[in-house]
Amino acid sequence: MSNKVYVVGVGLTKFEKPGRRAGWDYPDMARESGTAALEDAGIAYHQVQQAYVGYCYGDSCSGHRAIYELGLTGVPVFNVNSNCSTGSSALFLAAQAIRGGLVDCTLALGFEKMQPGSLSMGAEDRAAPMGEHIKAMAELREMAFPPAPWMFGAAGLEHNEKYGSNPEHFVKIAEKNHRHSVNNPYAQFQDAYSIEQIKNDKMIYAPAQLTRTQCSPTSDGSGAAVVASEKFVERHGLGDRAVEIVGQSLITDLPSTFADRSMISLVGADMSRTAAREVYDQAGIGPDDVDVIELHDCFAPNELLTYEALGLAAEGEAHHLVAKGDTTYGGRWVVNPSGGLISKGHPLGATGLAQCAELTWQLRGDAEKRQVEGAKVALQHNIGLGGSAVVTAYRPANR
């Protein structure tokens, strides 16, 4: 039998446009988020037995350099890089060490110091990690640049053509997330936009009418979570603040990713669907039991696709949730109360831990103006193409 796992402290920096805070380097970001997480848990760094540090852009052992801002205690520090799912992969590993009974207290921390503009594709003298995905996608849809909005925009276009959704649904998702972010002091953007403003913004991928305000930005920032065993929680009297991880799954690409010959599968829908099913089974819950969700809206079409992958809607019916307002306050679920990646920002290594922080605050009742009334079950979804999907379910420890 696996051991229970709890998040007992979370910390987050404000997400910023790259370079906006002069002299703010990744060790500064890590010190800020890590110190906040430790203070939230009410423990000292010397009580942490292992640390998992995620980032995508940096040198070998940047994770060590970042975590040393919290102390030099000799504990194992693991560097994690899994594209956009890096932060949640670090959380998965930190939780796995607790679940397996190896240690009683771990720290997951993620950061990113990014360059402005579109994401770079990496070194040119070796096989690209996303090479096979891009090749398969280019066989289905004419390639466009930048690649990322093309991938997800084309997947959204496939949904439009197969199921009758349309770009207006993507616009409404972006409008919702920007509106939610107005109440998030950690968000990179805190401005609401009208439907017309979003439609008339700079065009990024024309076939899906995907504009800039439907796309996540590059960002600087960091997030952290202290993860602990039941024994640690009891010993330190942390039950009132602890949030239990009641289900967690990390899934990498499946045969269907390529065999389906579908843009929707190639951008991770089957990984997400498989991870969600495993989490529901582990937690003994279903989609209808969930109150609040933070999911990977790197581009507005992906939020719509993820509704189906998480079981919020049947295949081909996600756009009906948008039309009915079922994914915002007053609806069936509140999805991305933080503003999501689109408006909160997307420093790749920190994103999954920012989602964890938001859901921890929601389940504690500490989300202030963003609070989802009566939230008792939370679900987190984070993907990285190339690829992995991480889904996590949470409940307050003492409910």
C-alpha positions as CSV (number, residue, x, y, z in Angstrom):
1,M,0.0,0.0,0.0
2,S,1.3,3.4,-0.9
3,N,1.7,6.2,1.7
4,K,-0.5,9.3,1.7
5,V,1.0,12.4,0.2
6,Y,0.3,16.0,1.2
7,V,1.2,19.5,-0.1
8,V,1.9,21.5,3.1
9,G,3.4,24.7,1.7
10,V,3.3,26.6,-1.6
11,G,5.1,29.7,-2.8
12,L,4.9,31.7,-6.0
13,T,6.6,34.7,-7.5
14,K,4.6,37.1,-9.7
15,F,5.0,36.1,-13.3
16,E,6.6,38.8,-15.4
17,K,7.4,39.6,-19.0
18,P,11.0,38.4,-19.6
19,G,13.5,41.0,-18.4
20,R,10.9,43.3,-16.9
21,R,12.5,43.1,-13.4
22,A,16.1,44.2,-13.9
23,G,18.7,42.0,-12.4
24,W,16.1,39.3,-11.5
25,D,17.9,36.1,-12.2
26,Y,16.7,32.5,-11.7
27,P,18.4,32.1,-8.3
28,D,16.5,35.2,-7.1
29,M,13.2,33.7,-8.4
30,A,13.9,30.4,-6.7
31,R,14.8,32.0,-3.4
32,E,11.6,34.0,-3.5
33,S,9.2,31.1,-4.3
34,G,11.1,28.5,-2.2
35,T,11.3,30.7,0.9
36,A,7.5,31.5,0.6
37,A,6.7,27.7,0.4
38,L,8.8,26.9,3.4
39,E,7.3,29.8,5.4
40,D,3.8,28.7,4.3
41,A,4.6,25.2,5.6
42,G,6.2,26.6,8.8
43,I,9.4,24.5,8.4
44,A,13.0,25.2,7.7
45,Y,15.0,24.1,4.7
46,H,17.1,21.6,6.7
47,Q,13.9,19.5,7.2
48,V,13.7,18.9,3.4
49,Q,15.2,15.5,2.6
50,Q,15.2,15.7,-1.3
51,A,14.6,18.5,-3.8
52,Y,13.4,18.3,-7.4
53,V,14.0,21.4,-9.4
54,G,12.5,22.0,-12.9
55,Y,13.5,24.3,-15.7
56,C,13.7,24.1,-19.5
57,Y,16.2,26.9,-20.3
58,G,19.4,26.7,-18.4
59,D,22.7,24.8,-17.9
60,S,23.4,21.5,-16.2
61,C,23.0,21.8,-12.4
62,S,21.0,25.1,-12.7
63,G,18.6,23.4,-10.3
64,H,21.4,23.0,-7.7
65,R,22.4,26.6,-8.1
66,A,18.8,27.7,-7.6
67,I,18.1,25.5,-4.6
68,Y,21.3,26.6,-2.9
69,E,19.7,29.9,-2.3
70,L,17.6,28.1,0.4
71,G,20.6,26.4,2.1
72,L,23.4,24.0,1.7
73,T,22.4,20.8,3.5
74,G,23.9,18.1,1.3
75,V,20.5,16.5,0.3
76,P,20.0,15.1,-3.2
77,V,18.9,17.7,-5.7
78,F,17.5,16.4,-9.0
79,N,17.3,18.6,-12.1
80,V,14.0,18.0,-14.1
81,N,13.3,19.0,-17.7
82,S,10.1,17.8,-19.4
83,N,9.1,20.7,-21.7
84,C,6.0,22.5,-20.5
85,S,5.1,19.8,-18.0
86,T,8.4,20.3,-16.1
87,G,6.9,21.8,-13.0
88,S,4.3,19.1,-12.5
89,S,6.9,16.4,-13.3
90,A,9.0,17.8,-10.5
91,L,5.9,17.6,-8.3
92,F,5.2,14.1,-9.4
93,L,8.7,13.0,-8.4
94,A,8.6,14.8,-5.1
95,A,5.3,13.1,-4.3
96,Q,6.6,9.7,-5.5
97,A,9.4,9.8,-3.1
98,I,6.9,10.3,-0.3
99,R,4.4,7.8,-1.6
100,G,7.1,5.1,-1.8
101,G,8.2,5.7,1.8
102,L,11.7,6.8,0.9
103,V,11.6,10.2,2.7
104,D,9.1,12.3,4.7
105,C,9.6,15.8,3.3
106,T,10.5,16.9,-0.2
107,L,10.6,20.1,-2.1
108,A,9.4,20.6,-5.7
109,L,10.6,23.9,-7.3
110,G,10.4,25.2,-10.8
111,F,11.6,28.4,-12.5
112,E,12.2,29.9,-15.9
113,K,14.1,32.8,-17.2
114,M,13.0,33.1,-20.8
115,Q,13.8,35.1,-23.9
116,P,11.1,37.4,-25.4
117,G,9.3,36.1,-28.5
118,S,8.5,32.6,-29.7
119,L,10.1,29.5,-28.2
120,S,13.3,28.3,-29.8
121,M,13.6,24.8,-31.1
122,G,17.0,24.0,-29.6
123,A,20.3,22.7,-31.1
124,E,20.5,22.2,-34.8
125,D,23.2,19.5,-34.8
126,R,21.1,16.6,-33.4
127,A,17.7,15.1,-33.5
128,A,15.0,17.5,-32.3
129,P,12.9,16.0,-29.5
130,M,9.8,17.2,-31.2
131,G,11.0,16.2,-34.7
132,E,8.8,13.2,-35.2
133,H,5.7,15.0,-33.9
134,I,6.3,18.0,-36.2
135,K,6.8,15.7,-39.2
136,A,3.6,13.8,-38.4
137,M,1.7,17.1,-38.0
138,A,3.0,18.5,-41.3
139,E,1.6,15.5,-43.1
140,L,-1.8,16.5,-41.8
141,R,-1.7,20.3,-41.9
142,E,0.4,22.8,-43.8
143,M,3.1,23.9,-41.5
144,A,3.2,27.5,-40.2
145,F,5.4,29.5,-38.0
146,P,5.8,29.9,-35.1
147,P,5.4,26.2,-34.7
148,A,3.6,26.1,-31.3
149,P,0.5,28.1,-32.2
150,W,0.3,26.2,-35.5
151,M,0.3,22.9,-33.6
152,F,-2.5,23.8,-31.2
153,G,-4.3,26.0,-33.6
154,A,-4.5,23.3,-36.2
155,A,-5.7,20.8,-33.5
156,G,-8.5,23.3,-32.7
157,L,-9.3,23.6,-36.4
158,E,-9.6,19.8,-36.6
159,H,-12.2,19.9,-33.8
160,N,-14.0,22.7,-35.7
161,E,-14.2,20.6,-38.8
162,K,-15.1,17.3,-37.1
163,Y,-17.5,18.4,-34.4
164,G,-19.0,21.8,-35.4
165,S,-17.2,24.0,-32.9
166,N,-15.8,27.3,-34.2
167,P,-13.1,29.9,-33.4
168,E,-15.7,31.9,-31.5
169,H,-15.5,29.2,-28.8
170,F,-11.7,29.7,-28.5
171,V,-12.2,33.5,-28.2
172,K,-14.7,33.0,-25.4
173,I,-12.2,30.8,-23.5
174,A,-9.5,33.5,-23.8
175,E,-12.0,36.1,-22.6
176,K,-12.9,34.0,-19.6
177,N,-9.3,33.4,-18.6
178,H,-8.2,37.1,-19.0
179,R,-11.3,38.0,-16.9
180,H,-10.3,35.6,-14.2
181,S,-6.7,36.9,-14.0
182,V,-7.9,40.4,-13.0
183,N,-8.1,39.1,-9.5
184,N,-4.7,37.3,-9.5
185,P,-1.9,39.5,-8.1
186,Y,0.6,36.9,-9.4
187,A,-0.5,37.0,-13.0
188,Q,1.6,38.5,-15.7
189,F,-1.5,40.2,-17.2
190,Q,-4.4,41.5,-15.1
191,D,-6.5,43.1,-17.8
192,A,-9.9,42.0,-19.0
193,Y,-10.5,42.0,-22.8
194,S,-13.8,42.1,-24.7
195,I,-14.7,39.5,-27.3
196,E,-14.1,42.0,-30.0
197,Q,-10.7,43.1,-28.6
198,I,-9.5,39.5,-28.7
199,K,-10.9,38.9,-32.2
200,N,-9.2,42.0,-33.5
201,D,-5.8,41.4,-31.8
202,K,-2.7,40.5,-33.8
203,M,-3.3,37.4,-35.9
204,I,-1.0,34.5,-35.0
205,Y,-2.5,31.5,-36.8
206,A,-5.1,32.6,-39.3
207,P,-6.8,29.3,-40.3
208,A,-8.1,28.9,-36.7
209,Q,-8.4,32.7,-36.2
210,L,-6.0,32.4,-33.3
211,T,-4.9,35.8,-32.1
212,R,-2.2,36.9,-29.6
213,T,-4.6,37.2,-26.7
214,Q,-5.5,33.5,-27.1
215,C,-1.9,32.5,-26.7
216,S,0.2,32.1,-23.6
217,P,3.2,34.5,-23.4
218,T,6.8,33.9,-22.6
219,S,7.4,34.6,-18.9
220,D,9.9,34.8,-16.0
221,G,8.9,33.3,-12.7
222,S,9.1,30.5,-10.2
223,G,6.8,28.3,-8.1
224,A,7.5,25.8,-5.3
225,A,5.7,23.2,-3.2
226,V,6.7,21.4,0.0
227,V,5.4,17.8,0.0
228,A,5.2,15.6,3.1
229,S,4.1,12.3,4.4
230,E,1.2,11.7,6.8
231,K,3.7,11.1,9.6
232,F,5.4,14.5,9.0
233,V,2.1,16.3,8.9
234,E,1.0,14.8,12.2
235,R,4.4,15.4,13.9
236,H,4.4,19.1,12.9
237,G,0.7,19.7,13.3
238,L,0.1,20.7,9.7
239,G,-3.3,19.0,9.2
240,D,-5.3,22.2,9.0
241,R,-3.3,23.6,6.1
242,A,-2.3,20.3,4.4
243,V,-3.9,19.4,1.0
244,E,-3.8,15.7,0.1
245,I,-2.8,14.5,-3.3
246,V,-5.5,11.8,-3.7
247,G,-4.5,10.8,-7.3
248,Q,-1.6,11.5,-9.6
249,S,-0.5,10.1,-13.0
250,L,2.3,11.0,-15.4
251,I,1.8,9.6,-18.9
252,T,4.1,9.8,-21.9
253,D,3.2,9.4,-25.6
254,L,1.2,6.4,-26.6
255,P,0.9,4.5,-29.9
256,S,-2.3,6.4,-30.6
257,T,-0.4,9.7,-30.5
258,F,0.9,8.9,-34.0
259,A,-1.4,6.1,-35.1
260,D,-4.5,8.2,-34.9
261,R,-3.2,10.6,-37.6
262,S,-5.0,13.3,-35.7
263,M,-3.7,16.7,-34.7
264,I,-5.7,16.4,-31.5
265,S,-3.9,13.2,-30.6
266,L,-0.5,14.7,-31.6
267,V,-0.9,17.6,-29.2
268,G,-1.4,15.3,-26.2
269,A,-5.2,14.5,-25.9
270,D,-4.7,10.8,-25.5
271,M,-1.9,11.3,-22.9
272,S,-4.2,13.6,-21.0
273,R,-7.2,11.3,-21.2
274,T,-5.2,8.3,-20.0
275,A,-3.7,10.2,-17.1
276,A,-7.1,11.6,-16.1
277,R,-8.7,8.1,-16.1
278,E,-5.9,6.8,-13.8
279,V,-6.3,9.7,-11.4
280,Y,-10.1,9.3,-11.2
281,D,-9.6,5.6,-10.4
282,Q,-7.0,6.3,-7.8
283,A,-9.0,9.0,-6.1
284,G,-12.4,7.2,-6.4
285,I,-13.9,10.3,-8.0
286,G,-15.3,11.3,-11.4
287,P,-15.4,14.6,-13.2
288,D,-18.7,15.5,-11.6
289,D,-17.0,15.4,-8.2
290,V,-14.5,18.1,-9.1
291,D,-15.1,21.8,-8.2
292,V,-12.1,23.7,-9.5
293,I,-9.6,22.9,-12.3
294,E,-6.3,24.4,-13.4
295,L,-5.5,23.0,-16.9
296,H,-3.0,23.6,-19.6
297,D,-4.4,26.4,-21.8
298,C,-1.1,27.2,-23.6
299,F,-3.4,28.2,-26.4
300,A,-7.2,28.6,-26.1
301,P,-8.0,25.7,-28.4
302,N,-6.1,23.4,-26.1
303,E,-8.4,24.3,-23.2
304,L,-11.4,23.2,-25.3
305,L,-9.7,19.9,-26.3
306,T,-8.7,19.3,-22.7
307,Y,-12.4,19.5,-21.5
308,E,-13.0,16.3,-23.4
309,A,-9.7,14.6,-22.4
310,L,-10.6,15.2,-18.7
311,G,-14.1,13.9,-19.2
312,L,-15.9,17.1,-18.6
313,A,-17.6,16.6,-21.9
314,A,-18.1,13.7,-24.3
315,E,-16.0,13.6,-27.5
316,G,-17.0,16.4,-29.8
317,E,-19.1,18.3,-27.3
318,A,-16.7,20.5,-25.4
319,H,-17.9,23.6,-27.2
320,H,-21.3,23.2,-25.6
321,L,-19.6,23.8,-22.1
322,V,-18.3,27.1,-23.4
323,A,-21.6,28.2,-24.9
324,K,-23.4,27.4,-21.5
325,G,-20.8,29.1,-19.4
326,D,-20.1,25.9,-17.5
327,T,-16.4,26.5,-17.0
328,T,-16.5,29.8,-15.1
329,Y,-18.0,31.2,-11.8
330,G,-21.6,30.2,-11.6
331,G,-21.1,27.2,-13.9
332,R,-20.5,23.5,-13.3
333,W,-16.8,23.9,-12.8
334,V,-14.4,26.9,-12.5
335,V,-11.6,26.3,-14.9
336,N,-8.4,28.3,-14.6
337,P,-9.5,30.8,-11.8
338,S,-5.8,32.0,-11.8
339,G,-6.2,33.2,-15.4
340,G,-4.5,30.1,-16.8
341,L,-1.3,30.1,-18.9
342,I,-2.9,32.6,-21.3
343,S,-3.1,35.4,-18.8
344,K,-1.2,34.3,-15.6
345,G,1.8,33.6,-17.8
346,H,3.8,30.5,-18.7
347,P,7.4,30.3,-17.4
348,L,7.7,26.6,-18.4
349,G,9.4,25.1,-15.4
350,A,7.1,27.0,-13.0
351,T,3.8,26.4,-14.6
352,G,2.8,23.1,-13.0
353,L,3.8,24.4,-9.6
354,A,1.8,27.6,-10.1
355,Q,-1.2,25.4,-10.8
356,C,-0.5,23.4,-7.6
357,A,-0.3,26.7,-5.6
358,E,-3.6,28.0,-7.0
359,L,-5.4,24.8,-6.2
360,T,-3.9,24.6,-2.7
361,W,-5.1,28.1,-2.0
362,Q,-8.6,27.3,-3.4
363,L,-9.0,24.2,-1.2
364,R,-7.8,26.1,1.9
365,G,-10.3,28.9,1.1
366,D,-7.4,31.4,0.7
367,A,-7.9,32.4,-2.9
368,E,-9.5,35.8,-2.0
369,K,-11.4,37.3,-4.9
370,R,-10.7,34.2,-7.0
371,Q,-12.2,31.8,-4.4
372,V,-14.5,29.1,-5.7
373,E,-17.2,28.8,-3.1
374,G,-17.2,25.5,-1.3
375,A,-14.3,24.0,-3.3
376,K,-13.6,20.5,-1.9
377,V,-12.0,18.6,-4.9
378,A,-9.5,20.1,-7.3
379,L,-7.9,18.8,-10.5
380,Q,-4.7,19.8,-12.1
381,H,-3.6,19.2,-15.7
382,N,-0.2,20.0,-17.3
383,I,1.2,18.8,-20.6
384,G,4.6,19.0,-22.4
385,L,4.8,18.0,-26.0
386,G,7.4,15.5,-26.9
387,G,5.9,14.5,-24.4
388,S,4.2,14.0,-21.1
389,A,0.9,14.8,-19.4
390,V,0.6,15.0,-15.6
391,V,-2.8,15.0,-13.9
392,T,-3.2,15.5,-10.1
393,A,-6.3,15.4,-7.9
394,Y,-6.4,17.2,-4.5
395,R,-8.6,17.3,-1.4
396,P,-8.1,19.1,1.9
397,A,-6.6,16.8,4.5
398,N,-9.2,17.5,7.2
399,R,-12.4,17.3,5.2
